[in-house]
Amino acid sequence: MGRRKTPRPEHQGPHELRLREIVNELVSDDSQKQAYLAFAHELAVAERSSSFVHRPSSEVPDFTPRTKRIVQKWFRRGLSGHLMWLIGERILNGYGR
């Protein structure tokens, strides 16, 4: 099985560029950026395809079971819960508008 190539920046859509921007702002360890980018991409796809309604920060959002499974999967793979929270918060604020 071949490796999937990462599209060059000129071929990436605005959503992919935004996810890269979020990850680059929050993750300082270059060796971990690809893993966090994969998490961010998976989370963004799940949230865009769900019926999730973003609410003001004073209310606790009700995440879909799919979203919860994604977070659990990447947490088990060793990603920081705090960084995943920050990435998820930025994704939800960006897509919730």
SULTAHU-V392236 format. One record per helix or strand of 2 or more residues. SS is the DSSP state (~ for helix, > for strand). FROM is the first residue (numbers start at 1). TO is the last residue. Records with the same first field share a line. If there is no record, write none. Layout:
SS->FROM-TO / FROM-TO
This chain:
~->9-11 / 14-26 / 30-49 / 65-76 / 81-95
